[in-house]
Amino acid sequence: MSEWKTIPIGQAIQFNPPESIKKGVIAKKIAMGKLTEFQRKINGFELSDYSAGPKFRNGDTLVAKITPCIENGKTAFVDILDKDEVAFGSSEFIVLRKTSLTDPEFIFYLAISPTFRFRAISCMEGTSGRQRVNENTLKNFELAFPCLIEQQKIAKVLSDLDAKIELNNKINAELEAMAKLIYDYWFVQFEFPNEDGKPYKSFGGKMVWNEELKREIPEGWDVKQLGKILRTELGGTPSTKDKDFWDGEFPWLNSGEIANFPIIDSDLKITEAGIKNSATTLMQKGTCVLSITRHLRPSILGVDSCANQSVVGIFESEKLKNSFIYPYLVNDIPRLMTLRSGAQQPHINKGTVDDSKMIIPNEMILNKYYSIVDSYYDKILNNAFQIKQLAELRDWLLPMLMNGQVKVSEL
C-alpha cells in the first residue's frame, strides 16, 4: 500500500462533468432499465428530445444514486457512443469521469467494489423508499488510490475477464439464433432435407391437411397435445416458516429466474426435506421450464433444480429432446400470451400448457435434426458455466485488487 495515496474521492474523480446538449435536440438517452446489476455493458439506448438529465461521453461511468438501484449495483461503463458524442440519461445517475489521477476503466471497477459502494450507501438520505446518495458527502470520503500505471494494470485484469464474459454471451446468443433458425426452417416452414438433400416442401414433398391445426403438414407427421406425450409438473414452495426446508443443496427457481438461458444456478436453495414436504419437484438437468405468470418465458435447466408454483417443467422423452421442445415453446409464447387471465397477475395454468398442440416429425428427421443442433446447445451450456466461473473469479479479485490486498504482479 506504500504506492497508494489516500485522497478525497472528489479529488480523484470528477462528478457530473459539465457537458452541453441544447433543449429539444434529439440525442441518445440511457434509462435506468438499460443498466444491469454489476455489469459494465449498457443494454441499448433510445433517441429522445433532450430536456433534462445528466450528460456523459464514452469513458464515463454511470452509477445509480437512488434506492434500491444503488444497493442492487446498477452501474455501467459508457462505450456505446460515437467519438465526441454526448448522450444523457436518468436523473438518478451520478456520472463519474477520470481526472489526471485516474484511469476511466479503473473508476468503473472501483464504483462496483465494496470499498466505494459502502461509502455511497452510507451517505444516502431522504424518506424511506426514496433515498438518494448525497454526492457532496460522497466526494469528501477519502479512499486510497494507486498510481495511474497500477490502476491501468488492475483495470486490464478485470476488463479482460469481462471481455471474455461478453464474448461468451455473444457466442451463446448466436448459437441459440442458429439453432432456432434450423428449427424454424425444418419444423415451421417444413424445408427439412428430403432424401436427395433438397428442401422438402419447395421440392414437392407431399403435404396433408391437418384439421386440428387448420393447415397442411408433411405426410406421415402427427399432431399431439403436449401433455399427452410429455410429462409436465407444476412447481411448489416449501413453508418459509420452517428453516429445515431452506438453505439446502437444491436450486429453487422463481418465475423471474426463468429469463436466464440456460439456467445454471438460483438465488435460493432448498433441502431434501423441503422437496418432500411441498408440491415442488426435483427436475433433472435438461428439463425445459416455462414461467406461467406475467411475461411467459421458456428456458432449459443446466442443473437439477426445483421451482415454485409459477413454473411448469416439461420433461424430455426418449423421442423429444429439449433441443426440440425449447424452440417449440419459444414459438408458442405469442399464442400463450393471448390466453393469460387475471388483472393483477396475468397468467396461464398448467392445463393450458398441456393442451398445446405439437407437430411431431418422424423419427428419422428428428434424429437428423438432433445430430446438428444438439452440439449447439451443449456449447451454450458449457459457455454458461464458463461465464459463471469467470464472473466468480472477477468478483473474488475485485475487492482485493481495489484495496491493495493483492497486486497484479502476484496474480
N, C-alpha and C positions, 0 to 999 in steps of 0.2 A: 504493500500500500504506500511505500515511500514515494512512488512516482505519481500518486494520486493527490489531487488538490481539492480541498473542501471549500466550496463557494456556494452562494445562493443560487437556486435553480434559475431564477430570472436573470442572472448574470451570464449563465452558460447557454441559455435557451431563450430565444425571442418568442414572446407570447403575442398571438394575434397580430402579426406584422401588417403594416398598412399596405393596402392594395386598392386599386380603383376599378370599379365597374359602374358605368352610368346606369341610372334607374331606367327601366324599360328595355334595356339591351338584353337580347337573348343570349344566355350563357349556360354552360353545363352546371347542373345542380346535383349535389350528392346529399341524399336524405339519410337520416339515421338508419333506416332499414337496409341501406346498401352496405353497412358495416357488419361484419361477423365477429363474434366474440374471439379475441386473441388471435385474429388472422390479419395479416398485413394487406391482403388484396381487397380492393374495393369492388363490389359486385355490380358495376354498372352505374349509369347516371341517367338523368333526364334533361331535356332542354327546356328552360323556363325563363320568363321575363324576370330580370333581377329587380328586387325591391328592397331586400334587406338580408342580412346574414353574413357570417364570417367569410372572408375570401382567402384563397390559397393557390399555390403553384405546385408543380412537381417537386418532390423532395421534402414537402411539408408533412407533418404527422397530425392526424385528426384524433382528438380524444373526446369522448362523450363526457359532459360535465354534470349531467342530471341523473338522479336515481331513477330506476335501477340500472341504467345503461353503464354508468361508471363502474358499479360493482361487478357487472357482468363482463367487463373487459372490452367494451366496444371501442376499438382503436384501429386505425388504418394508416398505411403509408401511401401518399399520393404519387402515383406514377402512371396515371391513365390520361394525362393531358398532353397537348401538343407543346412544342417548345414556346416558351414565353406566354402560354395561355394562362389566364386567370379564371378560376371557377369559384362557385360559392356553395354553401351548404347550410345545414340545420343551424339555427341559432343556439342550439345546445352543444355545439362543438367548441372546443378550445383548439386553436391552431398553434402548433409548435414548429419553429423554424431554427435552423442552425445559426450559430454565430461563428466568429473566428476561433472559438474554443471547442466547437463541437462538430461531429460528423452527422449528416442527416439520418442515415440508417441507424446509427447508434442511438439517436434520440428516439426512434420508434421502439427499439427493443428496451430502452430504459423506461419508456412510457407504459409498457405492458409488464414490467418487472414488479415484484412485490415492493422493492425499495421505493419506487416512485408512487405506486398505487396506494400504499399505506398512507403516505403523506397527503395525497389528493383526497382520499376518502375521509381522512381525519379532519379536514378543513371544510367539510360540507356544512351548509347552513340553510335554513328555511323551514317551512312547515313539513310535517311528515308526509312522505309520498311525493313531495316536490322539492326535495333538497338539491342544491347545486354546489359545485366546488367554488369556493371563494378564491378567485385567481390571484388576487394580490397577496393573500396569505400563502398560497402555494409557491408563488415566486420567491418568497422570503425564506422558505425552508432551505436548509443547507444540505448538499449532497457531495459525496466525493466523486470527482471526475478524473479519469486517467488522461494522459496526454492524447493528442489527436491521433497519432500513429497507433497507439494501443486501442483507441476507440474503433478505428477502422479495422483492425485485426479482429476485435470482438464481433463487430457487425458482420464481417466476412464469414466467420464460422457460423453464426446464426442464420444469415441470409442464404448461405449455401444449403443449409438444411431446409429452409423454407422453399428454396427454388426446386429442390428435389421433390418436396411435397406437392408443390404446384404442378410440376411436370407429371407426377403420377396421377394427380387428379385429372389433368388434361388427357392423358392416355386413357384413363378409365372412361371418361366421357366419350371419347372417340370409339373405344371398343364397344361400349353399350350402343352407340348410334349405329355402328356397323352391324352388330347382331340384330338390332331392331330392323334395319333395312332389309336384311336377308329374310327375317320372319315375315315382314310385310310383303315382300316380293313373292315368297313361296306360298304363304297361307292366307293372304288377303287378296292379292292380285292373281294368285294361282299360276304363277310363272316359274314354278319349280322345274328342274330339268327333266325332260321326258327321256325315253330310252335312248334317244340319239343325242342327249345333252342339250336339246333346244328348249326354250321356254314353252311350257305345256300348253297354256291357253292360246298364246299367239300362234302356235304351230298346230292348231286344230285338235287339241286334246278334248275328249268328249266331256261335256258338261251336262248335268241333270238338274232339274228344278227341285228345290227343297221347300216344301210348304211351310215348315216352321220358321225358316229364315226369310222366306219370300224372295229368294234369289237362287241363282244357279251355283252349284258346287261341283268339283270334279267327280266323275263317275267312280263309285266304289268307296267314297268317303262317307262319313256318318256325322250326325249331329246328336249330341247328348247333353243333358243337363249336368252342369259341373258337379253338383252334389251327389249324382248317381255314379260317377266314375272316379271321383277323387274324394278322399277323406278330408273333411273340414272340421275345425274345432274353434270355438269361441274362447277367448281368454277369461281370466278372472283375477280378483285381487284378494290376497290373504288379509286377514284382520290386521289393521295398522296398530291395534292396541296390544298385540301380542309380539313382544320383542323376539321370541324364539323363531318367528317366521321371517325375519328380516336380517340384512347384512350377512347373507349367506354366500354361496358359490354360484348360484344360477342367475344369469341375467334375466331381468324382468322389465319388459318394454311397455311404455305408454304409447298412445297413438301418434304423438308428435315425433317420436324417435323412428317411426317407420319412414320418415322422409329421408333417412340415411340409406344409402345404397352402396354396397351391401351392408348389412348390419353385423358388426363385429364386437359390439360392447353395449352396455346400458348404464344409465346413471344409478339405478337401484338394482340390488341383488336380493334374492330370497333363498330360503333354506329348503331342504327336502321336506321338512315339516310344513313349511308354508305351501308347498305344492300339494301335499297330501290333505291339507285342511282347507283347501279352497277349490274354486272351479277352474283354476288355471291348469294348463297342460304343458309339459316339457316337450317342446318341438325340436326335432333334430336339425342339425346343420343341413341346409339345402331346402328347407321348407319355405314356400312363398308366404308372405304375410301381407294383409291388407287392412289399413286403418279404415274404419267404417263411420267415423264421425267427421263432420265439417269438410275439410279438404281430404278427399279419399286418395290414398296413396298406396302403391304396392312396393314390396321390396323382397329381398332374399336373405335368409339367415346365413351368416358365415360362421356362426357358433350355435350350439344348442341353447335355446332360450325359452322363456315363458313370456306371457304378455297379459295385459289387462283386458277387460271386457269390451274395449273399443277396438279390439284387433281380432281378426279372423285368420287362422292358419290354414293354408291349403297345401296338403302334403303331396309329395311326389308319389307316383305309382311306377310300376315296372315299365309301363309304356310311355307315360307322360312325365317328362322331367321338368325341373324348374326353368330350364332354358327355353322351354315351350310355354309353360304356364305364365311366367313373368311377363313376356311381351304381350301375351293374350290379355292379361289384366291391365297392362298399360293402355292398350287399345280400347278396353271396355270401360275405362273411367268416365269418359263423357256420357255414356248411356247411364251408368250407375249414378252419376251426379244428378240426373233428372229424376231419379227415384227416391231421393232423400226426403225425409219428413221431419217435422219438428222445427219450431221457430227459433228457440233459444240455442239448440244444439242440433243442427241438421245432421241426419244420419240415415244409414240403411241398416238392415238387420242381416243376420247370418242367412236367413231364408232367401233373401234377395240374391245373395252370392250363390247359394246352392242352386237357384233356379236359372242362373245364367247359362246360356246355350253356347257350347263349344263345338267347333268344327274339328272332327277327328280325322287326320290324314291316315293313309295306310302305313303300315309299319316300315315298309321299305323306304318311303320318302322321309319318315321321321328319323330313321337311322342315318340317312344321308345328311339330314339337317344337323343332327347331333354331332356327327363327325366333323362338321365345320365350326359350329358356334360354341360347342362346349369348351373348347380351348380359350375362347374369348372370355367366357365367364370365369374360368379358372384363373386367367391372368388378372382380371378385375379383382378377384378375391385376394390374390397374392399381393397385388399393389396396395389394396386397402390395409392389409396387415403391415406392410412396409411403411405406409403413411402413418399409421398409429405408432409404430416403433420410433420413427423419425421425430414425430411430434413429442413423444415422451422424452426422447434424448434432448431435444431443444429446450423443453420446459424444465428439465433437470439441470441443464447447463446454465440457463438464463440467469437465475438469481446468483449463482456462484461467480459467473463472469462479471456481473454488474456490481458486485460488492468486493471484487478483488480476491475472493477466496481461491479461485482457480485462474491461472494465467494461460493465455493462448499457447504459449511455448510449452506448457506442461501437458497439453492435450495430445 
